[in-house]
Amino acid sequence: MTEDDKYALREFLRAVGVTAGVLVVFGIICLVIINLSAGDEPLNSPSFEVVDKYKECDIVRYAPHQAAEYKYFMYCEKNK
């Protein structure tokens, strides 16, 4: 191996090392940003839908955060 080949190999390995370092730092920064942007906010807000009536009350279906789980309750206004 000539001196020029050794120099070229050294430069190539240095470039690979710098590139790998930059990618690692960029990845860490992306992970921090993703982690901070997640926050405590729900992905979807809960939904309320009037699905029926009973006498003068509304039967309301509640879906917390658009889940496949429903809860029902009656809502009756006092001043009707």
N, C-alpha and C positions, 0 to 999 in steps of 0.2 A: 504494500500500500504506500503510495507516494505521499509526500507532505501536503500536496493540494487535496488529495482524497481525504486525508485526516482533517484538514481544515473544513472541507465541505461537510463531512460527517458531523463535526463539532457544531457548525452553524445550523445544520438540519436539526440536531438534537436540541439545541438551544431554542429554536423556533417551535419545536413540538412542545417543549417544556413551558414556554411562555404561553402558547395557545391553550394548553391544558390548564394552566393556572388561571388564565382569563376566564375560561369556561367554568371552572369551579367557583370562582368569585361571582360570576354572573348567575350561576345556579343558586348559590346561597342567597343572593339579593332577591331573586325571583321567589324563592321559598318564603323569605321574610315578608315580601309584599303580599303574597297569596295568603299567608297566615294572618297578617294584619287586616287585609281587606275582607276576610270572612266575617269578623265581628260577631256580635250577638244578635244581629237582625235575622228574623226568620226568612226563609226563602220565599214563601208565599204567605200572605196574610190570611187569617182565618176567614171562612165564609159563613154567612148566615143566609138562609133562604126560607121564606114562608112557604110551606108545602101543603097546608090544609087549614081548616078552621073548625073550631068546636065552640058552639054557642057564640059568644062574642070575643073569643080568644083566638089568637093565631098559634098554629103549631109550627114551630121553627126548627129547621134542621141545621145543626152546627157541625161544620167540618173543620177541625183544627189543622191549619196549614195544608189544606187540600189533601189530607190523608184519606185513606180508604175507610176510615172509621167515622161513623156518624153518631151524633148525640142529639136527642130531641128534647124540647121543652115547650111549655105553653107560655105565651106572653099575652097578658090581659091588661089593657089600659084601664086605669081607674076612672078617668073622666070621659066616658063615652056618652 
